[in-house]
Structure formats: C-alpha cells, structure tokens
C-alpha cells in the first residue's frame, strides 16, 4: 500500500514539474511575441492617416 502511494506521489510531482516547465516556456514565448508585435504597432503608428 505504501509503495503504491509513493509511486502516485512521485508521478504527481514529476507531472507538476513538467507542467511548470511547459507553462513557463509558453509564457516566455507569448511575452516575446507580444513585445515584438507591440513594437511593430508602435513603429507603424506614424503611417496611419485619419
């Protein structure tokens, strides 16, 4: 019984670490894309005529 609990906790801990790394990578990638496209919008602001 204790071994089964140990394996379950080990699997949950591993999954938490993996999900943390994936969410960190997605967050960094989306942040970089937002900065790039925001800079492009600001640079093209002077070309807009109303």
CHARMM internal coordinates of N, CA and C (Angstrom, degrees):
IC EDIT
DIST 1 N 1 CA 1.4450
DIST 1 CA 1 C 1.5285
ANGL 1 N 1 CA 1 C 111.23
DIST 1 C 2 N 1.3362
ANGL 1 CA 1 C 2 N 117.08
DIHE 1 N 1 CA 1 C 2 N -44.11
DIST 2 N 2 CA 1.4544
ANGL 1 C 2 N 2 CA 120.59
DIHE 1 CA 1 C 2 N 2 CA -178.75
DIST 2 CA 2 C 1.5252
ANGL 2 N 2 CA 2 C 111.26
DIHE 1 C 2 N 2 CA 2 C -67.63
DIST 2 C 3 N 1.3291
ANGL 2 CA 2 C 3 N 116.36
DIHE 2 N 2 CA 2 C 3 N -33.98
DIST 3 N 3 CA 1.4666
ANGL 2 C 3 N 3 CA 119.46
DIHE 2 CA 2 C 3 N 3 CA 179.48
DIST 3 CA 3 C 1.5215
ANGL 3 N 3 CA 3 C 110.82
DIHE 2 C 3 N 3 CA 3 C -67.33
DIST 3 C 4 N 1.3199
ANGL 3 CA 3 C 4 N 116.88
DIHE 3 N 3 CA 3 C 4 N -38.49
DIST 4 N 4 CA 1.4654
ANGL 3 C 4 N 4 CA 120.95
DIHE 3 CA 3 C 4 N 4 CA 177.94
DIST 4 CA 4 C 1.5269
ANGL 4 N 4 CA 4 C 110.43
DIHE 3 C 4 N 4 CA 4 C -63.89
DIST 4 C 5 N 1.3249
ANGL 4 CA 4 C 5 N 116.54
DIHE 4 N 4 CA 4 C 5 N -42.30
DIST 5 N 5 CA 1.4611
ANGL 4 C 5 N 5 CA 121.03
DIHE 4 CA 4 C 5 N 5 CA 177.62
DIST 5 CA 5 C 1.5209
ANGL 5 N 5 CA 5 C 110.56
DIHE 4 C 5 N 5 CA 5 C -63.74
DIST 5 C 6 N 1.3261
ANGL 5 CA 5 C 6 N 117.39
DIHE 5 N 5 CA 5 C 6 N -41.39
DIST 6 N 6 CA 1.4591
ANGL 5 C 6 N 6 CA 122.00
DIHE 5 CA 5 C 6 N 6 CA 178.90
DIST 6 CA 6 C 1.5276
ANGL 6 N 6 CA 6 C 110.61
DIHE 5 C 6 N 6 CA 6 C -61.54
DIST 6 C 7 N 1.3228
ANGL 6 CA 6 C 7 N 117.37
DIHE 6 N 6 CA 6 C 7 N -43.95
DIST 7 N 7 CA 1.4636
ANGL 6 C 7 N 7 CA 121.18
DIHE 6 CA 6 C 7 N 7 CA 179.93
DIST 7 CA 7 C 1.5209
ANGL 7 N 7 CA 7 C 111.14
DIHE 6 C 7 N 7 CA 7 C -66.20
DIST 7 C 8 N 1.3354
ANGL 7 CA 7 C 8 N 116.78
DIHE 7 N 7 CA 7 C 8 N -38.29
DIST 8 N 8 CA 1.4604
ANGL 7 C 8 N 8 CA 120.94
DIHE 7 CA 7 C 8 N 8 CA 178.62
DIST 8 CA 8 C 1.5292
ANGL 8 N 8 CA 8 C 110.33
DIHE 7 C 8 N 8 CA 8 C -65.04
DIST 8 C 9 N 1.3228
ANGL 8 CA 8 C 9 N 117.27
DIHE 8 N 8 CA 8 C 9 N -43.84
DIST 9 N 9 CA 1.4597
ANGL 8 C 9 N 9 CA 121.11
DIHE 8 CA 8 C 9 N 9 CA 179.10
DIST 9 CA 9 C 1.5256
ANGL 9 N 9 CA 9 C 110.68
DIHE 8 C 9 N 9 CA 9 C -66.31
DIST 9 C 10 N 1.3098
ANGL 9 CA 9 C 10 N 117.09
DIHE 9 N 9 CA 9 C 10 N -37.58
DIST 10 N 10 CA 1.4600
ANGL 9 C 10 N 10 CA 121.37
DIHE 9 CA 9 C 10 N 10 CA 178.25
DIST 10 CA 10 C 1.5270
ANGL 10 N 10 CA 10 C 110.33
DIHE 9 C 10 N 10 CA 10 C -63.84
DIST 10 C 11 N 1.3258
ANGL 10 CA 10 C 11 N 116.62
DIHE 10 N 10 CA 10 C 11 N -44.50
DIST 11 N 11 CA 1.4641
ANGL 10 C 11 N 11 CA 120.56
DIHE 10 CA 10 C 11 N 11 CA 178.74
DIST 11 CA 11 C 1.5169
ANGL 11 N 11 CA 11 C 111.81
DIHE 10 C 11 N 11 CA 11 C -64.47
DIST 11 C 12 N 1.3280
ANGL 11 CA 11 C 12 N 117.32
DIHE 11 N 11 CA 11 C 12 N -40.11
DIST 12 N 12 CA 1.4595
ANGL 11 C 12 N 12 CA 120.84
DIHE 11 CA 11 C 12 N 12 CA 179.13
DIST 12 CA 12 C 1.5250
ANGL 12 N 12 CA 12 C 110.97
DIHE 11 C 12 N 12 CA 12 C -66.20
DIST 12 C 13 N 1.3144
ANGL 12 CA 12 C 13 N 116.97
DIHE 12 N 12 CA 12 C 13 N -41.22
DIST 13 N 13 CA 1.4639
ANGL 12 C 13 N 13 CA 120.62
DIHE 12 CA 12 C 13 N 13 CA 178.05
DIST 13 CA 13 C 1.5155
ANGL 13 N 13 CA 13 C 112.11
DIHE 12 C 13 N 13 CA 13 C -63.89
DIST 13 C 14 N 1.3145
ANGL 13 CA 13 C 14 N 116.20
DIHE 13 N 13 CA 13 C 14 N -42.58
DIST 14 N 14 CA 1.4621
ANGL 13 C 14 N 14 CA 120.90
DIHE 13 CA 13 C 14 N 14 CA 177.98
DIST 14 CA 14 C 1.5191
ANGL 14 N 14 CA 14 C 110.91
DIHE 13 C 14 N 14 CA 14 C -62.81
DIST 14 C 15 N 1.3289
ANGL 14 CA 14 C 15 N 116.22
DIHE 14 N 14 CA 14 C 15 N -43.33
DIST 15 N 15 CA 1.4673
ANGL 14 C 15 N 15 CA 120.05
DIHE 14 CA 14 C 15 N 15 CA -179.92
DIST 15 CA 15 C 1.5176
ANGL 15 N 15 CA 15 C 110.75
DIHE 14 C 15 N 15 CA 15 C -65.05
DIST 15 C 16 N 1.3305
ANGL 15 CA 15 C 16 N 118.24
DIHE 15 N 15 CA 15 C 16 N -37.75
DIST 16 N 16 CA 1.4625
ANGL 15 C 16 N 16 CA 121.05
DIHE 15 CA 15 C 16 N 16 CA 178.09
DIST 16 CA 16 C 1.5203
ANGL 16 N 16 CA 16 C 111.18
DIHE 15 C 16 N 16 CA 16 C -63.64
DIST 16 C 17 N 1.3160
ANGL 16 CA 16 C 17 N 117.30
DIHE 16 N 16 CA 16 C 17 N -41.00
DIST 17 N 17 CA 1.4592
ANGL 16 C 17 N 17 CA 120.48
DIHE 16 CA 16 C 17 N 17 CA 178.51
DIST 17 CA 17 C 1.5251
ANGL 17 N 17 CA 17 C 110.57
DIHE 16 C 17 N 17 CA 17 C -65.39
DIST 17 C 18 N 1.3193
ANGL 17 CA 17 C 18 N 117.44
DIHE 17 N 17 CA 17 C 18 N -43.95
DIST 18 N 18 CA 1.4652
ANGL 17 C 18 N 18 CA 121.46
DIHE 17 CA 17 C 18 N 18 CA 179.69
DIST 18 CA 18 C 1.5270
ANGL 18 N 18 CA 18 C 110.89
DIHE 17 C 18 N 18 CA 18 C -62.65
DIST 18 C 19 N 1.3285
ANGL 18 CA 18 C 19 N 116.80
DIHE 18 N 18 CA 18 C 19 N -46.40
DIST 19 N 19 CA 1.4659
ANGL 18 C 19 N 19 CA 119.94
DIHE 18 CA 18 C 19 N 19 CA 179.56
DIST 19 CA 19 C 1.5250
ANGL 19 N 19 CA 19 C 111.19
DIHE 18 C 19 N 19 CA 19 C -64.96
DIST 19 C 20 N 1.3197
ANGL 19 CA 19 C 20 N 117.51
DIHE 19 N 19 CA 19 C 20 N -35.35
DIST 20 N 20 CA 1.4566
ANGL 19 C 20 N 20 CA 120.44
DIHE 19 CA 19 C 20 N 20 CA 176.70
DIST 20 CA 20 C 1.5174
ANGL 20 N 20 CA 20 C 112.08
DIHE 19 C 20 N 20 CA 20 C -63.40
DIST 20 C 21 N 1.3103
ANGL 20 CA 20 C 21 N 116.69
DIHE 20 N 20 CA 20 C 21 N -43.24
DIST 21 N 21 CA 1.4753
ANGL 20 C 21 N 21 CA 120.81
DIHE 20 CA 20 C 21 N 21 CA 179.10
DIST 21 CA 21 C 1.5195
ANGL 21 N 21 CA 21 C 110.47
DIHE 20 C 21 N 21 CA 21 C -66.10
DIST 21 C 22 N 1.3262
ANGL 21 CA 21 C 22 N 117.07
DIHE 21 N 21 CA 21 C 22 N -42.53
DIST 22 N 22 CA 1.4705
ANGL 21 C 22 N 22 CA 120.67
DIHE 21 CA 21 C 22 N 22 CA 179.88
DIST 22 CA 22 C 1.5220
ANGL 22 N 22 CA 22 C 110.59
DIHE 21 C 22 N 22 CA 22 C -63.98
DIST 22 C 23 N 1.3304
ANGL 22 CA 22 C 23 N 117.64
DIHE 22 N 22 CA 22 C 23 N -44.97
DIST 23 N 23 CA 1.4650
ANGL 22 C 23 N 23 CA 120.00
DIHE 22 CA 22 C 23 N 23 CA -179.48
DIST 23 CA 23 C 1.5254
ANGL 23 N 23 CA 23 C 111.17
DIHE 22 C 23 N 23 CA 23 C -66.70
DIST 23 C 24 N 1.3224
ANGL 23 CA 23 C 24 N 117.37
DIHE 23 N 23 CA 23 C 24 N -34.19
DIST 24 N 24 CA 1.4543
ANGL 23 C 24 N 24 CA 120.46
DIHE 23 CA 23 C 24 N 24 CA 176.12
DIST 24 CA 24 C 1.5174
ANGL 24 N 24 CA 24 C 110.97
DIHE 23 C 24 N 24 CA 24 C -65.32
DIST 24 C 25 N 1.3266
ANGL 24 CA 24 C 25 N 117.21
DIHE 24 N 24 CA 24 C 25 N -43.42
DIST 25 N 25 CA 1.4651
ANGL 24 C 25 N 25 CA 121.35
DIHE 24 CA 24 C 25 N 25 CA 179.38
DIST 25 CA 25 C 1.5241
ANGL 25 N 25 CA 25 C 110.86
DIHE 24 C 25 N 25 CA 25 C -64.48
DIST 25 C 26 N 1.3311
ANGL 25 CA 25 C 26 N 116.90
DIHE 25 N 25 CA 25 C 26 N -43.07
DIST 26 N 26 CA 1.4671
ANGL 25 C 26 N 26 CA 120.22
DIHE 25 CA 25 C 26 N 26 CA 179.13
DIST 26 CA 26 C 1.5216
ANGL 26 N 26 CA 26 C 110.26
DIHE 25 C 26 N 26 CA 26 C -65.28
DIST 26 C 27 N 1.3224
ANGL 26 CA 26 C 27 N 117.31
DIHE 26 N 26 CA 26 C 27 N -40.08
DIST 27 N 27 CA 1.4610
ANGL 26 C 27 N 27 CA 120.98
DIHE 26 CA 26 C 27 N 27 CA 178.55
DIST 27 CA 27 C 1.5099
ANGL 27 N 27 CA 27 C 112.60
DIHE 26 C 27 N 27 CA 27 C -63.19
DIST 27 C 28 N 1.3184
ANGL 27 CA 27 C 28 N 116.82
DIHE 27 N 27 CA 27 C 28 N -44.29
DIST 28 N 28 CA 1.4659
ANGL 27 C 28 N 28 CA 120.74
DIHE 27 CA 27 C 28 N 28 CA 179.31
DIST 28 CA 28 C 1.5234
ANGL 28 N 28 CA 28 C 110.32
DIHE 27 C 28 N 28 CA 28 C -65.79
DIST 28 C 29 N 1.3258
ANGL 28 CA 28 C 29 N 117.17
DIHE 28 N 28 CA 28 C 29 N -43.27
DIST 29 N 29 CA 1.4656
ANGL 28 C 29 N 29 CA 120.47
DIHE 28 CA 28 C 29 N 29 CA -179.43
DIST 29 CA 29 C 1.5254
ANGL 29 N 29 CA 29 C 110.77
DIHE 28 C 29 N 29 CA 29 C -63.60
DIST 29 C 30 N 1.3164
ANGL 29 CA 29 C 30 N 117.92
DIHE 29 N 29 CA 29 C 30 N -44.67
DIST 30 N 30 CA 1.4635
ANGL 29 C 30 N 30 CA 119.92
DIHE 29 CA 29 C 30 N 30 CA -179.70
DIST 30 CA 30 C 1.5283
ANGL 30 N 30 CA 30 C 110.52
DIHE 29 C 30 N 30 CA 30 C -68.09
DIST 30 C 31 N 1.3205
ANGL 30 CA 30 C 31 N 117.91
DIHE 30 N 30 CA 30 C 31 N -35.91
DIST 31 N 31 CA 1.4593
ANGL 30 C 31 N 31 CA 120.41
DIHE 30 CA 30 C 31 N 31 CA 176.93
DIST 31 CA 31 C 1.5186
ANGL 31 N 31 CA 31 C 111.90
DIHE 30 C 31 N 31 CA 31 C -63.20
DIST 31 C 32 N 1.3122
ANGL 31 CA 31 C 32 N 116.81
DIHE 31 N 31 CA 31 C 32 N -42.87
DIST 32 N 32 CA 1.4680
ANGL 31 C 32 N 32 CA 120.84
DIHE 31 CA 31 C 32 N 32 CA 178.52
DIST 32 CA 32 C 1.5203
ANGL 32 N 32 CA 32 C 110.37
DIHE 31 C 32 N 32 CA 32 C -63.95
DIST 32 C 33 N 1.3349
ANGL 32 CA 32 C 33 N 116.98
DIHE 32 N 32 CA 32 C 33 N -43.44
DIST 33 N 33 CA 1.4668
ANGL 32 C 33 N 33 CA 119.79
DIHE 32 CA 32 C 33 N 33 CA 178.95
DIST 33 CA 33 C 1.5205
ANGL 33 N 33 CA 33 C 111.48
DIHE 32 C 33 N 33 CA 33 C -63.83
DIST 33 C 34 N 1.3155
ANGL 33 CA 33 C 34 N 117.95
DIHE 33 N 33 CA 33 C 34 N -40.28
DIST 34 N 34 CA 1.4652
ANGL 33 C 34 N 34 CA 120.60
DIHE 33 CA 33 C 34 N 34 CA 178.01
DIST 34 CA 34 C 1.5244
ANGL 34 N 34 CA 34 C 111.47
DIHE 33 C 34 N 34 CA 34 C -63.49
DIST 34 C 35 N 1.3156
ANGL 34 CA 34 C 35 N 117.46
DIHE 34 N 34 CA 34 C 35 N -39.64
DIST 35 N 35 CA 1.4674
ANGL 34 C 35 N 35 CA 120.61
DIHE 34 CA 34 C 35 N 35 CA 178.67
DIST 35 CA 35 C 1.5308
ANGL 35 N 35 CA 35 C 110.39
DIHE 34 C 35 N 35 CA 35 C -66.06
DIST 35 C 36 N 1.3222
ANGL 35 CA 35 C 36 N 116.82
DIHE 35 N 35 CA 35 C 36 N -43.82
DIST 36 N 36 CA 1.4678
ANGL 35 C 36 N 36 CA 120.31
DIHE 35 CA 35 C 36 N 36 CA -178.84
DIST 36 CA 36 C 1.5178
ANGL 36 N 36 CA 36 C 111.35
DIHE 35 C 36 N 36 CA 36 C -63.09
DIST 36 C 37 N 1.3356
ANGL 36 CA 36 C 37 N 117.01
DIHE 36 N 36 CA 36 C 37 N -49.71
DIST 37 N 37 CA 1.4552
ANGL 36 C 37 N 37 CA 119.69
DIHE 36 CA 36 C 37 N 37 CA -177.42
DIST 37 CA 37 C 1.5254
ANGL 37 N 37 CA 37 C 111.73
DIHE 36 C 37 N 37 CA 37 C -71.78
DIST 37 C 38 N 1.3162
ANGL 37 CA 37 C 38 N 118.09
DIHE 37 N 37 CA 37 C 38 N -29.88
DIST 38 N 38 CA 1.4597
ANGL 37 C 38 N 38 CA 120.38
DIHE 37 CA 37 C 38 N 38 CA 174.12
DIST 38 CA 38 C 1.5215
ANGL 38 N 38 CA 38 C 111.22
DIHE 37 C 38 N 38 CA 38 C -65.70
DIST 38 C 39 N 1.3272
ANGL 38 CA 38 C 39 N 116.55
DIHE 38 N 38 CA 38 C 39 N -40.62
DIST 39 N 39 CA 1.4625
ANGL 38 C 39 N 39 CA 120.31
DIHE 38 CA 38 C 39 N 39 CA 177.69
DIST 39 CA 39 C 1.5196
ANGL 39 N 39 CA 39 C 110.91
DIHE 38 C 39 N 39 CA 39 C -65.27
DIST 39 C 40 N 1.3341
ANGL 39 CA 39 C 40 N 117.21
DIHE 39 N 39 CA 39 C 40 N -37.48
DIST 40 N 40 CA 1.4625
ANGL 39 C 40 N 40 CA 119.96
DIHE 39 CA 39 C 40 N 40 CA 177.72
DIST 40 CA 40 C 1.5217
ANGL 40 N 40 CA 40 C 110.70
DIHE 39 C 40 N 40 CA 40 C -65.73
DIST 40 C 41 N 1.3266
ANGL 40 CA 40 C 41 N 117.26
DIHE 40 N 40 CA 40 C 41 N -39.33
DIST 41 N 41 CA 1.4643
ANGL 40 C 41 N 41 CA 120.35
DIHE 40 CA 40 C 41 N 41 CA 177.52
DIST 41 CA 41 C 1.5266
ANGL 41 N 41 CA 41 C 111.21
DIHE 40 C 41 N 41 CA 41 C -63.90
DIST 41 C 42 N 1.3237
ANGL 41 CA 41 C 42 N 116.97
DIHE 41 N 41 CA 41 C 42 N -43.92
DIST 42 N 42 CA 1.4541
ANGL 41 C 42 N 42 CA 120.05
DIHE 41 CA 41 C 42 N 42 CA 179.46
DIST 42 CA 42 C 1.5259
ANGL 42 N 42 CA 42 C 111.55
DIHE 41 C 42 N 42 CA 42 C -66.42
DIST 42 C 43 N 1.3185
ANGL 42 CA 42 C 43 N 117.11
DIHE 42 N 42 CA 42 C 43 N -36.65
DIST 43 N 43 CA 1.4690
ANGL 42 C 43 N 43 CA 120.00
DIHE 42 CA 42 C 43 N 43 CA 179.71
DIST 43 CA 43 C 1.5229
ANGL 43 N 43 CA 43 C 110.89
DIHE 42 C 43 N 43 CA 43 C -69.12
DIST 43 C 44 N 1.3272
ANGL 43 CA 43 C 44 N 118.15
DIHE 43 N 43 CA 43 C 44 N -33.88
DIST 44 N 44 CA 1.4610
ANGL 43 C 44 N 44 CA 121.10
DIHE 43 CA 43 C 44 N 44 CA -178.96
DIST 44 CA 44 C 1.5254
ANGL 44 N 44 CA 44 C 113.41
DIHE 43 C 44 N 44 CA 44 C -87.96
DIST 44 C 45 N 1.3310
ANGL 44 CA 44 C 45 N 117.93
DIHE 44 N 44 CA 44 C 45 N 2.63
DIST 45 N 45 CA 1.4538
ANGL 44 C 45 N 45 CA 122.32
DIHE 44 CA 44 C 45 N 45 CA -177.09
DIST 45 CA 45 C 1.5256
ANGL 45 N 45 CA 45 C 111.23
DIHE 44 C 45 N 45 CA 45 C -62.45
DIST 45 C 46 N 1.3109
ANGL 45 CA 45 C 46 N 117.99
DIHE 45 N 45 CA 45 C 46 N -35.90
DIST 46 N 46 CA 1.4697
ANGL 45 C 46 N 46 CA 121.34
DIHE 45 CA 45 C 46 N 46 CA -176.61
DIST 46 CA 46 C 1.5300
ANGL 46 N 46 CA 46 C 111.99
DIHE 45 C 46 N 46 CA 46 C -71.80
DIST 46 C 47 N 1.3030
ANGL 46 CA 46 C 47 N 119.18
DIHE 46 N 46 CA 46 C 47 N -16.14
DIST 47 N 47 CA 1.4614
ANGL 46 C 47 N 47 CA 122.75
DIHE 46 CA 46 C 47 N 47 CA -178.46
DIST 47 CA 47 C 1.5217
ANGL 47 N 47 CA 47 C 113.37
DIHE 46 C 47 N 47 CA 47 C -85.87
DIST 47 C 48 N 1.3346
ANGL 47 CA 47 C 48 N 117.16
DIHE 47 N 47 CA 47 C 48 N -6.13
DIST 48 N 48 CA 1.4594
ANGL 47 C 48 N 48 CA 121.24
DIHE 47 CA 47 C 48 N 48 CA -176.91
DIST 48 CA 48 C 1.5296
ANGL 48 N 48 CA 48 C 109.42
DIHE 47 C 48 N 48 CA 48 C -85.63
DIST 48 C 49 N 1.3192
ANGL 48 CA 48 C 49 N 115.49
DIHE 48 N 48 CA 48 C 49 N 129.79
DIST 49 N 49 CA 1.4686
ANGL 48 C 49 N 49 CA 121.51
DIHE 48 CA 48 C 49 N 49 CA 177.38
DIST 49 CA 49 C 1.5243
ANGL 49 N 49 CA 49 C 108.96
DIHE 48 C 49 N 49 CA 49 C -112.95
DIST 49 C 50 N 1.3293
ANGL 49 CA 49 C 50 N 117.08
DIHE 49 N 49 CA 49 C 50 N 132.47
DIST 50 N 50 CA 1.4539
ANGL 49 C 50 N 50 CA 120.94
DIHE 49 CA 49 C 50 N 50 CA 177.40
DIST 50 CA 50 C 1.4909
ANGL 50 N 50 CA 50 C 110.63
DIHE 49 C 50 N 50 CA 50 C -108.34
END
COOR INIT
IC SEED 1 N 1 CA 1 C
IC BUILD
